[in-house]
Amino acid sequence: MLLVIGTSLEVSPVNQLPFQAKGRTVFINKEDCSQHYSFDLTLLGNAREVLEKLSDRLT
């Protein structure tokens, strides 16, 4: 699983990682900058808050 957190996806070569991922991909960001990518899941909001809520649900 690849988690992409808090990025504009504009900086190369790191912005190519979602295309190279072999498993599931998750995008967590304040704004949706993922229109040119096919993430399995996009979670919009403050990264810290999203990750805290996710952690609460998983434990």
C-alpha positions, 0 to 999 in steps of 0.5 A: 500500500502506498500512502501519499500524504500532503502533497501537490503532486507537482515535484518530479520524480516523486510524483511518479510513485503512484504510477509505479505502485503495485498495490493499493494507493491512498491520497490524503490531502487538504485539496484534491490534486489527484485528477491525473492519478487513479488512487484507490482512495482519496481522503480530503482534510487536514492530514493529522486529523484524517490520520487520527480518525483513521487510527481511531477506527482501526484500533 
